[in-house]
């Protein structure tokens, strides 16, 4: 899974230069886990890492450049995504 996470992290960093590597990796891990748990709770059979990769990749394409704004609007997540002065 590390390869998938690293590829997604790299892509997110290309889309959003306001994040640190650590923040981008945290986002990828959170999105990954959120998708897999939501998919399972909906009663779907596990579709594999490739499907999760595709979904998270799509989310990064669509929303990645704005992920840093999420923390400003949702302070309860700051402890997960805070990293020095990187967030504006």
Sine and cosine of phi, psi and omega as CSV:
sin_phi,cos_phi,sin_psi,cos_psi,sin_omega,cos_omega
0.00,0.00,-0.42,0.91,0.00,-1.00
-0.84,0.54,-0.61,0.80,0.03,-1.00
-0.89,0.45,-0.70,0.72,0.03,-1.00
-0.88,0.48,-0.72,0.69,-0.03,-1.00
-0.90,0.45,-0.67,0.74,0.00,-1.00
-0.91,0.42,-0.66,0.75,0.03,-1.00
-0.89,0.45,-0.68,0.73,0.02,-1.00
-0.93,0.37,-0.63,0.78,0.03,-1.00
-0.89,0.46,-0.71,0.71,0.02,-1.00
-0.87,0.50,-0.69,0.72,0.00,-1.00
-0.90,0.44,-0.68,0.74,0.01,-1.00
-0.89,0.45,-0.65,0.76,0.03,-1.00
-0.90,0.43,-0.54,0.84,0.07,-1.00
-0.94,0.35,-0.56,0.83,-0.01,-1.00
-0.99,0.16,-0.48,0.88,-0.11,-0.99
-0.69,-0.72,0.99,-0.14,-0.06,-1.00
-0.99,0.15,0.01,1.00,0.01,-1.00
-1.00,0.02,-0.02,1.00,-0.01,-1.00
-0.97,-0.25,0.47,-0.88,0.16,-0.99
-1.00,0.07,0.21,-0.98,0.06,-1.00
-0.86,0.51,-0.68,0.74,-0.01,-1.00
-0.88,0.48,-0.69,0.73,0.03,-1.00
-0.90,0.43,-0.70,0.71,-0.01,-1.00
-0.89,0.46,-0.69,0.72,0.03,-1.00
-0.89,0.46,-0.65,0.76,0.04,-1.00
-0.87,0.48,-0.70,0.72,0.06,-1.00
-0.85,0.53,-0.75,0.67,-0.02,-1.00
-0.86,0.51,-0.72,0.69,-0.01,-1.00
-0.90,0.45,-0.67,0.74,0.02,-1.00
-0.91,0.42,-0.71,0.71,0.01,-1.00
-0.90,0.44,-0.66,0.75,0.00,-1.00
-0.86,0.51,-0.80,0.60,-0.03,-1.00
-0.90,0.43,-0.63,0.77,0.00,-1.00
-0.89,0.46,-0.71,0.71,0.01,-1.00
-0.89,0.45,-0.75,0.66,-0.06,-1.00
-0.90,0.45,-0.64,0.77,-0.01,-1.00
-0.95,0.30,-0.63,0.77,0.04,-1.00
-0.91,0.42,-0.66,0.75,0.02,-1.00
-0.88,0.47,-0.67,0.74,0.00,-1.00
-0.94,0.35,-0.66,0.75,0.01,-1.00
-0.89,0.45,-0.47,0.88,0.02,-1.00
-0.97,0.23,-0.06,1.00,0.06,-1.00
1.00,0.01,0.18,0.98,0.01,-1.00
-0.99,0.13,0.55,-0.83,0.08,-1.00
-0.96,0.30,0.57,-0.82,-0.01,-1.00
-0.83,0.55,0.80,-0.60,-0.08,-1.00
-0.98,-0.19,-0.02,1.00,0.07,-1.00
0.99,-0.14,0.26,-0.97,-0.03,-1.00
-0.90,0.44,-0.55,0.83,-0.03,-1.00
-0.89,0.46,-0.65,0.76,0.02,-1.00
-0.92,0.38,-0.70,0.72,0.03,-1.00
-0.87,0.49,-0.67,0.74,0.05,-1.00
-0.84,0.54,-0.73,0.69,-0.02,-1.00
-0.89,0.46,-0.67,0.74,-0.02,-1.00
-0.91,0.41,-0.75,0.66,-0.01,-1.00
-0.90,0.44,-0.61,0.79,0.05,-1.00
-0.87,0.50,-0.67,0.74,0.03,-1.00
-0.90,0.44,-0.68,0.73,0.03,-1.00
-0.88,0.47,-0.64,0.77,0.03,-1.00
-0.90,0.43,-0.68,0.73,0.05,-1.00
-0.84,0.54,-0.70,0.72,-0.10,-1.00
-0.98,0.17,-0.63,0.78,-0.17,-0.99
-0.83,-0.56,-0.09,1.00,-0.14,-0.99
-0.82,0.57,-0.59,0.81,-0.04,-1.00
-0.95,0.32,-0.18,0.98,-0.02,-1.00
-0.92,-0.40,0.04,1.00,-0.05,-1.00
-0.84,0.54,-0.59,0.81,-0.02,-1.00
-0.89,0.46,-0.41,0.91,0.01,-1.00
-0.97,0.26,-0.38,0.93,-0.04,-1.00
-0.86,0.51,-0.68,0.74,-0.04,-1.00
-0.91,0.42,-0.64,0.77,0.01,-1.00
-0.89,0.46,-0.55,0.83,-0.03,-1.00
-1.00,-0.03,-0.22,0.97,-0.05,-1.00
-0.71,-0.70,0.97,0.25,-0.11,-0.99
-0.86,0.51,-0.35,0.94,-0.02,-1.00
-0.93,0.37,-0.23,0.97,0.03,-1.00
-0.99,-0.17,0.01,1.00,-0.05,-1.00
-0.84,0.54,-0.63,0.78,-0.04,-1.00
-0.90,0.44,-0.41,0.91,0.02,-1.00
-0.99,0.11,-0.52,0.86,-0.17,-0.99
-0.88,-0.47,0.07,1.00,0.00,-1.00
-0.97,0.26,0.64,-0.77,0.03,-1.00
-0.40,-0.92,0.99,-0.14,0.02,-1.00
0.72,0.70,-0.77,-0.64,-0.06,-1.00
-0.99,-0.17,0.27,0.96,-0.08,-1.00
-0.92,0.38,-0.57,0.82,-0.04,-1.00
-0.99,0.14,0.68,-0.73,0.01,-1.00
-0.95,-0.32,0.00,0.00,0.00,0.00
